[in-house]
Amino acid sequence: MPEDRPFISLTTDFGDAYTAICAGVVHTIVPAANVLVLSDEVTPYAIVEGALLLRQALPYLPRGVHVGIVDPGVGTPRRPVAIATVRGDVLVGPDNGLLPPAAERLGGAVRAHELRNPDFRLPQVSSSFHGRDVFAPAAAHIAAGADLAALGPGLDVAGLTALDIPVPAVRDGELTAAVLYTDRFGSLITSAEETDLTISLGPLEHGTVLETSWTGRDGQLRSARVVYEATYGRVPEGAGLLWIDSSGLLGLAVNQGSAAERFGLGAGGTLTVRLAH
């Protein structure tokens, strides 16, 4: 996708220094590139968190090459891939479930290639920093106009590793959802959507009191009453609430506080919601 200033975004769990190294590699190959660090603060190894960030954010970014690196399997046989989308973007990263949700939001994947060609890597490839040695160079060359077919063999897009997100348990009068991740404010984002809440509990007006229950990190069953609201400021400071976040997922938050700390709950846990009586 050659343009005067090709657009490349970087999303990693590396922190700022290692992500800056990746940006430096890109600029070395394509000095005129417009490089945006979307985030270098994804929780380390949290593939689901990174995938949902990419899915939420990329539709609002310019068309370009988007690098996603949350890669606990770096150096193992997992495949490095580039995925072309209907919108015209190319997603670059590990084939571990990180990229397909974003590809779907960009119209779907139209083709994918494994990044094998050494001509599009750095001369020396480490076993633990493929962001620098494989993904950043590949993204830069694609942005400069390289055809994906030159980077390596084609892959069946249906065979790309899917993201493993637990399906909410939707029952009459009760909804149980997995906590997918904790955002930087300590809010707990679950796998349930607004439609799941409506199917299980019926149409809810903002201000409805709900009973939540979960097993805390200490193994104890806990519960709390919180209000279903549109946004944090609709409840007093320090109060809990359930709300639908900007990506359409059900979340548990505390106004100007951390729900993760208050409720002792985090990624991998489950949250059950019922109408309060």
C-alpha positions as CSV (number, residue, x, y, z in Angstrom):
1,M,0.0,0.0,0.0
2,P,2.4,2.7,-1.1
3,E,1.4,6.2,-0.1
4,D,3.4,9.4,0.5
5,R,3.2,8.8,4.2
6,P,2.1,5.2,4.8
7,F,0.3,4.7,8.2
8,I,1.5,2.0,10.6
9,S,0.2,1.4,14.1
10,L,1.8,-0.6,16.9
11,T,0.0,-2.3,19.7
12,T,2.1,-4.3,22.2
13,D,2.6,-5.5,25.7
14,F,6.2,-4.5,25.6
15,G,6.2,-1.1,27.4
16,D,7.6,2.0,25.9
17,A,11.3,1.2,25.3
18,Y,10.9,-2.1,23.4
19,T,8.0,-0.6,21.4
20,A,10.1,2.4,20.5
21,I,12.7,0.0,19.1
22,C,10.0,-1.5,16.8
23,A,9.1,2.0,15.7
24,G,12.7,2.7,15.0
25,V,13.0,-0.4,12.8
26,V,9.9,0.8,10.8
27,H,11.4,4.3,10.3
28,T,14.7,2.9,9.2
29,I,13.0,1.0,6.4
30,V,10.3,3.6,5.6
31,P,11.6,7.0,6.9
32,A,8.5,8.8,5.9
33,A,6.0,6.4,7.6
34,N,3.5,7.9,10.0
35,V,3.9,5.5,13.0
36,L,1.3,5.6,15.8
37,V,1.8,3.6,19.0
38,L,-1.8,2.7,19.8
39,S,-0.7,1.1,23.0
40,D,2.4,-0.3,24.6
41,E,0.5,-1.0,27.8
42,V,-1.5,-4.2,27.1
43,T,-1.2,-6.5,30.2
44,P,1.7,-8.8,29.5
45,Y,0.7,-12.1,27.8
46,A,-3.0,-11.0,27.8
47,I,-4.0,-12.0,24.3
48,V,-7.7,-11.5,24.8
49,E,-7.2,-7.9,26.1
50,G,-5.0,-7.0,23.2
51,A,-7.4,-8.6,20.7
52,L,-10.3,-6.6,22.0
53,L,-8.3,-3.4,22.0
54,L,-7.5,-3.9,18.4
55,R,-11.1,-4.8,17.5
56,Q,-12.3,-1.7,19.2
57,A,-9.7,0.7,18.0
58,L,-8.7,-0.1,14.4
59,P,-12.0,0.9,12.8
60,Y,-11.2,4.5,14.0
61,L,-7.7,4.5,12.7
62,P,-6.6,5.4,9.1
63,R,-6.3,2.5,6.6
64,G,-2.8,1.1,6.9
65,V,-0.6,-1.6,8.4
66,H,-1.5,-2.5,12.0
67,V,1.0,-4.5,14.1
68,G,-0.3,-6.4,17.1
69,I,2.2,-8.1,19.4
70,V,1.1,-9.9,22.5
71,D,3.1,-13.1,22.0
72,P,3.7,-15.4,24.9
73,G,4.6,-18.1,22.3
74,V,7.4,-16.1,20.7
75,G,10.2,-18.4,19.5
76,T,7.9,-21.5,19.3
77,P,6.3,-23.0,16.2
78,R,3.4,-20.5,16.3
79,R,3.2,-18.7,12.9
80,P,4.0,-15.0,12.2
81,V,1.3,-13.8,9.8
82,A,0.0,-10.9,7.8
83,I,-3.7,-10.7,7.2
84,A,-5.3,-8.5,4.5
85,T,-8.8,-7.2,5.2
86,V,-11.8,-6.1,3.1
87,R,-11.2,-2.4,4.2
88,G,-7.7,-2.6,2.8
89,D,-5.7,-2.8,6.0
90,V,-3.1,-5.4,6.7
91,L,-2.7,-6.8,10.2
92,V,0.7,-8.2,11.2
93,G,1.5,-10.3,14.2
94,P,1.4,-13.8,15.7
95,D,-1.2,-16.3,14.8
96,N,-2.5,-16.8,18.3
97,G,-6.0,-15.3,18.2
98,L,-4.8,-11.7,18.5
99,L,-5.7,-10.5,15.0
100,P,-8.9,-12.2,13.7
101,P,-11.4,-10.2,15.8
102,A,-10.0,-6.9,14.4
103,A,-9.9,-8.3,10.9
104,E,-13.6,-9.1,11.3
105,R,-14.4,-5.5,12.3
106,L,-12.5,-4.3,9.2
107,G,-14.8,-6.3,6.9
108,G,-13.2,-9.7,7.3
109,A,-10.0,-11.4,6.2
110,V,-9.5,-11.8,2.5
111,R,-6.1,-13.5,2.5
112,A,-3.3,-14.3,4.8
113,H,0.4,-15.1,4.4
114,E,3.0,-16.6,6.8
115,L,6.0,-14.3,7.2
116,R,8.8,-16.6,6.1
117,N,10.9,-14.8,3.6
118,P,14.2,-13.7,5.2
119,D,14.5,-10.7,2.8
120,F,11.7,-9.1,4.9
121,R,13.3,-9.7,8.3
122,L,16.3,-8.2,10.0
123,P,19.5,-10.1,9.2
124,Q,19.7,-11.6,12.7
125,V,16.5,-13.0,14.2
126,S,16.4,-13.5,17.9
127,S,14.4,-16.2,19.6
128,S,12.5,-13.7,21.9
129,F,12.1,-10.4,20.1
130,H,10.2,-11.0,16.9
131,G,8.5,-7.6,17.3
132,R,11.8,-6.0,16.3
133,D,13.2,-8.7,14.0
134,V,10.1,-10.1,12.1
135,F,6.9,-8.1,12.6
136,A,8.2,-4.5,12.4
137,P,10.3,-5.1,9.3
138,A,7.5,-7.0,7.6
139,A,5.0,-4.2,8.4
140,A,7.4,-1.6,7.0
141,H,8.0,-3.5,3.7
142,I,4.2,-4.0,3.3
143,A,3.6,-0.3,3.9
144,A,6.3,0.5,1.3
145,G,4.4,-1.6,-1.3
146,A,5.6,-5.2,-0.9
147,D,3.1,-7.8,-2.0
148,L,2.0,-10.1,0.7
149,A,2.7,-13.1,-1.5
150,A,6.4,-12.1,-1.5
151,L,6.6,-12.4,2.3
152,G,5.7,-16.1,2.4
153,P,3.2,-18.8,1.6
154,G,-0.5,-18.2,1.6
155,L,-2.7,-19.5,4.4
156,D,-6.3,-20.5,4.6
157,V,-8.0,-17.6,6.5
158,A,-10.5,-20.0,8.0
159,G,-7.5,-21.9,9.5
160,L,-6.1,-18.9,11.5
161,T,-6.1,-19.4,15.2
162,A,-9.4,-18.1,16.6
163,L,-9.6,-16.1,19.8
164,D,-10.9,-18.2,22.7
165,I,-13.6,-16.2,24.5
166,P,-16.0,-18.0,26.8
167,V,-19.6,-17.7,25.7
168,P,-21.9,-16.2,28.4
169,A,-24.4,-18.4,30.1
170,V,-27.7,-16.8,29.4
171,R,-30.6,-18.1,31.5
172,D,-34.0,-16.8,32.4
173,G,-33.4,-14.4,35.3
174,E,-29.6,-14.9,35.4
175,L,-26.5,-14.0,33.3
176,T,-23.0,-15.4,34.0
177,A,-20.1,-14.0,32.0
178,A,-16.3,-14.4,32.1
179,V,-14.2,-11.4,33.1
180,L,-12.0,-10.9,30.0
181,Y,-9.7,-8.2,31.3
182,T,-9.2,-5.3,33.7
183,D,-8.8,-1.9,32.1
184,R,-6.3,0.7,33.4
185,F,-9.0,2.2,35.7
186,G,-9.6,-1.2,37.4
187,S,-13.0,-1.7,35.6
188,L,-13.8,-5.4,34.9
189,I,-14.8,-6.0,31.2
190,T,-16.9,-9.2,30.7
191,S,-17.8,-11.4,27.7
192,A,-21.5,-10.4,27.8
193,E,-23.1,-7.9,25.5
194,E,-26.2,-5.8,26.1
195,T,-28.4,-8.3,24.2
196,D,-27.3,-11.0,26.6
197,L,-28.4,-8.9,29.6
198,T,-31.7,-8.2,27.9
199,I,-32.4,-11.8,27.1
200,S,-31.7,-13.0,30.6
201,L,-33.2,-10.1,32.7
202,G,-35.5,-8.4,30.3
203,P,-35.2,-4.7,29.2
204,L,-33.5,-2.8,32.0
205,E,-33.9,0.9,32.7
206,H,-30.9,2.8,34.0
207,G,-31.1,3.0,37.7
208,T,-32.2,-0.7,38.1
209,V,-30.5,-2.4,41.1
210,L,-28.9,-5.7,40.3
211,E,-27.4,-8.4,42.4
212,T,-23.9,-9.6,41.4
213,S,-22.0,-12.6,42.7
214,W,-18.6,-14.0,42.1
215,T,-15.8,-16.1,43.6
216,G,-13.0,-13.8,44.8
217,R,-9.3,-14.4,44.5
218,D,-9.4,-15.9,48.0
219,G,-11.8,-18.6,46.8
220,Q,-14.8,-17.1,48.8
221,L,-18.2,-16.6,47.2
222,R,-19.1,-12.9,47.4
223,S,-22.0,-10.7,46.3
224,A,-22.8,-7.1,46.0
225,R,-25.7,-4.9,44.9
226,V,-24.8,-2.4,42.1
227,V,-26.8,-0.1,39.9
228,Y,-27.2,-0.6,36.1
229,E,-26.3,2.8,34.7
230,A,-25.3,4.6,31.5
231,T,-22.0,5.9,32.8
232,Y,-19.8,6.3,35.9
233,G,-20.9,9.8,37.0
234,R,-24.5,8.6,37.4
235,V,-23.6,7.0,40.7
236,P,-21.9,8.6,43.7
237,E,-18.1,8.6,43.9
238,G,-16.9,5.2,45.2
239,A,-20.1,3.4,44.3
240,G,-20.2,0.4,42.0
241,L,-22.1,0.1,38.7
242,L,-22.7,-2.2,35.8
243,W,-22.6,-0.5,32.4
244,I,-22.1,-1.2,28.7
245,D,-18.7,0.0,27.7
246,S,-17.8,1.8,24.5
247,S,-17.1,-1.5,22.7
248,G,-20.5,-2.9,23.6
249,L,-19.5,-5.2,26.5
250,L,-20.9,-5.4,30.0
251,G,-18.6,-4.1,32.6
252,L,-18.4,-3.7,36.4
253,A,-16.9,-0.5,37.6
254,V,-16.5,1.8,40.6
255,N,-16.9,5.5,40.0
256,Q,-13.4,7.0,40.4
257,G,-12.2,3.7,41.9
258,S,-11.1,0.2,41.0
259,A,-13.7,-2.5,40.7
260,A,-10.8,-5.1,40.6
261,E,-9.6,-4.0,44.0
262,R,-13.0,-3.5,45.5
263,F,-14.4,-6.8,44.5
264,G,-11.2,-8.9,44.4
265,L,-12.0,-10.1,40.9
266,G,-9.9,-10.2,37.7
267,A,-9.4,-11.8,34.3
268,G,-10.3,-15.5,34.3
269,G,-13.0,-15.0,36.9
270,T,-16.8,-15.1,36.3
271,L,-19.5,-12.7,37.3
272,T,-23.2,-13.6,37.7
273,V,-25.9,-11.0,37.5
274,R,-29.6,-11.2,38.6
275,L,-32.3,-8.7,39.4
276,A,-32.2,-7.6,43.1
277,H,-35.2,-8.5,45.2
